[in-house]
Amino acid sequence: MRPLELSKAARRAFEALAADLRRIFGDRLVALVAHGPATSLAFVTTIGADDLDACAVLVMPWHREGLEPPLILTPDEFRRSLDTFPLEYAAILDEHAIIVGHDPFAGVTIHDEDIRRACEVQARGLLIHLRQGWLASGVTASMLAELSMGMSADFEAAIEEGATMVRVGTAIFGARPSKAA
């Protein structure tokens, strides 16, 4: 884990967000954790519709300060969803800053099996959608025999990576003339 480095402006914005959340949740606010320059998790003991309504009216002011609305969850919801969002939570655990409250990640472990499963789900999903896109495009396998990538500036790297077609017009003819405004 490495601490998330925040600019002074970002830290002030998160501290103002924490003050807003403290006004809404009171002592139910367990912690506010920044996990990016504009993103955060708010841990609260309970969440009700009135709490969300109170937060909703503050979204625009938070946006003006450069912040996204926080993800709001209970510590129990977080712990019960570690196996559901292992990639996302691993990234947050790896780099974050506790703005207020105690460390909600103490003793938390992301299991390798959960990460493997999440990667498999994403890879399989991409493969299924790639096949669907192929069908929707109307392209046949013979039409995909060419791998076009690279241009004059990087054609050597493209060839090394297996390109069968490279655009090299600039290398042959020179740069295009700029269009008159």
C-alpha positions as CSV (number, residue, x, y, z in Angstrom):
1,M,0.0,0.0,0.0
2,R,1.2,3.5,-0.8
3,P,-0.5,6.6,0.4
4,L,-2.4,8.6,-2.2
5,E,-0.8,11.9,-2.7
6,L,-3.3,14.7,-2.9
7,S,-2.8,18.3,-3.9
8,K,-3.6,20.9,-1.3
9,A,-6.7,21.9,-3.2
10,A,-7.9,18.3,-3.5
11,R,-7.3,17.7,0.2
12,R,-9.3,20.8,1.1
13,A,-12.1,19.7,-1.2
14,F,-12.2,16.2,0.4
15,E,-12.1,17.8,3.9
16,A,-15.1,20.0,2.9
17,L,-16.8,16.8,1.6
18,A,-16.1,15.1,5.0
19,A,-17.7,18.1,6.8
20,D,-20.8,17.8,4.6
21,L,-21.0,14.1,5.3
22,R,-20.5,14.7,9.0
23,R,-23.5,17.1,9.0
24,I,-25.6,14.5,7.2
25,F,-24.5,11.3,8.9
26,G,-23.3,12.7,12.3
27,D,-21.5,10.0,14.3
28,R,-22.6,7.4,11.8
29,L,-19.7,8.5,9.5
30,V,-17.0,6.0,10.1
31,A,-14.5,7.1,7.6
32,L,-14.0,9.0,4.3
33,V,-11.3,7.6,2.1
34,A,-10.0,9.2,-1.1
35,H,-8.9,6.7,-3.7
36,G,-8.2,9.1,-6.5
37,P,-7.9,12.9,-7.0
38,A,-11.7,13.2,-7.3
39,T,-13.1,9.8,-6.0
40,S,-13.8,8.6,-2.6
41,L,-15.6,6.0,-0.4
42,A,-17.7,7.1,2.6
43,F,-18.1,4.4,5.2
44,V,-21.2,4.9,7.4
45,T,-22.9,2.6,9.9
46,T,-26.4,3.1,8.4
47,I,-27.8,4.6,5.2
48,G,-31.3,5.8,4.6
49,A,-33.3,7.5,1.8
50,D,-33.2,10.8,3.8
51,D,-29.4,10.6,3.9
52,L,-29.2,10.1,0.1
53,D,-31.6,13.0,-0.4
54,A,-29.4,15.2,1.7
55,C,-26.3,14.2,-0.3
56,A,-28.1,14.6,-3.6
57,V,-28.5,18.3,-3.2
58,L,-24.7,18.7,-2.6
59,V,-23.6,16.9,-5.8
60,M,-23.4,20.1,-7.8
61,P,-21.2,21.9,-5.2
62,W,-19.0,18.8,-5.0
63,H,-18.6,18.8,-8.8
64,R,-17.7,22.5,-8.7
65,E,-14.9,21.5,-6.2
66,G,-13.7,18.8,-8.7
67,L,-15.1,15.8,-6.7
68,E,-17.4,13.0,-7.8
69,P,-20.1,11.9,-5.4
70,P,-18.6,9.4,-2.9
71,L,-19.5,5.7,-3.0
72,I,-21.4,5.3,0.3
73,L,-21.5,1.9,2.0
74,T,-21.4,0.3,5.4
75,P,-18.3,-1.5,6.6
76,D,-20.3,-4.7,6.5
77,E,-21.3,-4.1,2.8
78,F,-17.7,-3.5,2.0
79,R,-16.5,-6.7,3.6
80,R,-19.3,-8.8,2.1
81,S,-18.5,-7.5,-1.4
82,L,-14.7,-8.0,-1.4
83,D,-15.2,-11.1,-3.5
84,T,-17.6,-9.3,-5.9
85,F,-15.3,-6.3,-6.7
86,P,-11.8,-7.6,-6.0
87,L,-10.1,-5.7,-8.8
88,E,-11.7,-2.4,-7.9
89,Y,-11.1,-2.8,-4.1
90,A,-7.5,-4.0,-4.7
91,A,-6.7,-0.8,-6.6
92,I,-8.3,1.2,-3.7
93,L,-6.4,-0.7,-1.1
94,D,-3.2,-0.2,-3.0
95,E,-3.4,3.6,-3.1
96,H,-5.7,5.7,-0.9
97,A,-5.7,8.4,1.7
98,I,-7.9,8.4,4.8
99,I,-9.4,11.9,5.1
100,V,-11.4,11.4,8.3
101,G,-12.1,8.5,10.6
102,H,-10.2,5.3,11.3
103,D,-8.7,2.9,8.7
104,P,-11.7,0.8,7.3
105,F,-9.2,-1.5,5.5
106,A,-7.5,-2.8,8.6
107,G,-7.3,-6.6,8.3
108,V,-8.8,-6.7,4.9
109,T,-7.5,-9.2,2.4
110,I,-8.3,-9.6,-1.3
111,H,-8.0,-13.3,-2.2
112,D,-6.1,-14.3,-5.3
113,E,-8.9,-16.7,-6.3
114,D,-11.4,-13.7,-6.3
115,I,-9.0,-11.7,-8.5
116,R,-8.6,-14.7,-10.8
117,R,-12.4,-15.2,-11.1
118,A,-13.0,-11.5,-11.7
119,C,-10.3,-11.4,-14.5
120,E,-11.9,-14.5,-16.0
121,V,-15.4,-12.9,-16.0
122,Q,-14.1,-9.8,-17.7
123,A,-12.1,-11.7,-20.3
124,R,-15.0,-14.0,-21.1
125,G,-17.4,-11.1,-21.3
126,L,-15.0,-9.3,-23.7
127,L,-14.7,-12.4,-25.9
128,I,-18.5,-12.9,-26.1
129,H,-19.0,-9.2,-27.0
130,L,-16.1,-9.4,-29.5
131,R,-17.9,-12.3,-31.3
132,Q,-21.2,-10.4,-31.3
133,G,-19.4,-7.4,-32.8
134,W,-17.8,-9.5,-35.4
135,L,-21.2,-10.9,-36.4
136,A,-22.8,-7.4,-36.4
137,S,-20.0,-6.1,-38.6
138,G,-20.8,-8.6,-41.4
139,V,-17.0,-9.2,-41.8
140,T,-15.8,-12.7,-42.7
141,A,-12.7,-14.4,-41.4
142,S,-11.0,-14.0,-44.8
143,M,-11.6,-10.3,-44.6
144,L,-9.7,-10.3,-41.3
145,A,-6.5,-11.7,-42.7
146,E,-4.9,-8.3,-42.7
147,L,-3.7,-6.8,-39.4
148,S,-3.5,-3.1,-40.0
149,M,-1.6,-1.1,-37.4
150,G,1.1,1.5,-37.3
151,M,1.9,4.5,-39.4
152,S,5.1,6.2,-40.8
153,A,6.3,7.2,-37.3
154,D,6.0,3.8,-35.8
155,F,6.0,1.3,-38.6
156,E,9.0,-0.6,-37.4
157,A,7.4,-1.4,-34.1
158,A,4.1,-2.3,-35.8
159,I,5.9,-4.8,-38.1
160,E,7.7,-6.3,-35.0
161,E,4.2,-6.8,-33.4
162,G,2.9,-8.7,-36.5
163,A,1.2,-6.0,-38.6
164,T,0.5,-7.2,-42.2
165,M,-0.5,-3.7,-43.3
166,V,1.1,-0.4,-42.3
167,R,0.3,3.1,-43.5
168,V,3.5,4.9,-44.6
169,G,2.1,7.7,-46.7
170,T,3.9,10.4,-44.7
171,A,7.2,8.6,-45.1
172,I,6.8,8.5,-48.9
173,F,5.0,11.7,-49.7
174,G,5.8,13.9,-46.7
175,A,3.4,15.6,-44.3
176,R,0.0,16.7,-45.5
177,P,-0.3,20.4,-46.1
178,S,-2.2,22.2,-43.4
179,K,-5.7,23.2,-44.3
180,A,-6.3,27.0,-44.5
181,A,-8.6,28.2,-41.8
